[in-house]
């Protein structure tokens, strides 16, 4: 993501995973993958890591580059894309402020006290004015690129435990984000506890093409969801706008549940495009496809087979913030 009014403020924020129940028996393996991600990001951008206690802070100081900023604050989940504020420049770009939507644990599925107003507390730590948005939503539920429409899924924004009024959601986002248009899609991936965040299913490339997972066989667990999404995206933007990337197929968690694994949950950081990989044959093809559509970035695959057991990828684990 380029340095724009909304995107890539060049400091990348992460949160150290610590909840055993969030990782379903693979916390230590997930932490190793998380450390590899954090260290790689630090090669191209400053990083800030949220930690809960002095013990974690001291240990991480021995594992992360010396320049890494560690911030002690109460939080629960590691998915800061959804719990941190969205930082937006003021209209004249002389300052920034923090947009803080209401967070209720993805429709109440994982509603933990220390996540509920983390966005407001981080805005205070960062010295930013917080703007409260009277809608329920998460950062992984929006997909934005300069001069492009904002992409949303109804499944992640509307419902009994989310928002009731689609027009109100669009109106608030149009009023507060540097966008001129909102495009809605029915849903994202199936088997996703976020109810189908857009960042796992449809992403803008630097050149304005839409990167979308492609299920190549009918037995792919995402086949029906992605067929519907592709039809809707083609109707909205034309088939030539879409850039298919394979899915990794059927990946299962520690309880044999189907996981919402996606190569589209990549992170653009500086000159890098960091892509989650899963030890599948499709990894190489996905990286080739992403290298072709992001020719000005170096697409690098990093292991995420254990991170996905908690339901997310690299975009989910990170959030852009202003320079400290």
NORKA-V379764 format. One record per backbone hydrogen bond with DSSP energy under -0.5 kcal/mol. CO is the residue of the C=O (numbers start at 0). NH is the residue of the N-H. If there is no record, write none. Layout:
co = <CO	CO>
nh = <NH	NH>
This chain:
co = <1	4	6	9	9	10	10	11	12	13	17	18	18	19	19	19	22	25	26	27	28	29	30	31	32	33	34	35	36	37	38	39	40	40	45	46	47	48	49	50	52	53	54	55	56	57	58	59	59	64	67	68	69	70	70	77	77	78	78	79	80	84	85	87	89	94	95	96	96	97	98	98	99	101	103	104	104	105	107	109	111	111	112	112	114	115	116	117	118	119	120	121	122	123	128	129	130	131	132	132	134	134	137	138	139	142	144	149	150	151	152	152	153	153	156	158	162	163	164	165	166	167	168	169	170	171	172	176	180	182	184	185	190	191	196	197	197	200	202	204	208	208	209	210	211	213	213	216	219	221	222	223	224	225	226	227	228	229	230	231	232	232	233	237	238	240	242	244	248	250	252	256	258	261	263	264	264	266	266	268	270	271	272	272	273	274	276	279	280	280	281	282	283	284	285	286	287	288	289	293	296	297	297	299	301	303	305	306	306	307	312	314	315	318	320>
nh = <3	88	3	11	45	12	320	47	318	49	19	21	22	22	23	24	25	29	30	31	32	33	34	35	36	37	38	39	40	41	42	42	43	44	11	68	13	70	15	72	56	57	58	59	60	61	61	62	63	67	69	48	71	50	72	14	79	81	82	83	138	86	98	96	92	89	128	87	98	130	85	100	132	136	107	108	109	108	110	111	114	115	115	116	117	102	120	121	122	123	124	125	127	126	97	131	99	133	101	134	101	136	140	141	198	150	147	182	142	184	155	156	156	157	162	161	158	165	168	169	170	171	172	173	174	175	176	178	149	151	153	154	192	194	199	200	201	212	210	207	204	210	242	202	244	215	246	219	222	225	226	227	228	229	230	231	232	233	234	235	236	237	237	240	241	209	211	213	250	258	255	252	260	264	265	313	314	268	273	271	297	268	274	299	266	301	303	282	283	284	285	286	287	288	289	290	291	292	293	296	298	272	299	274	276	307	308	309	311	310	316	317	80	12	10>
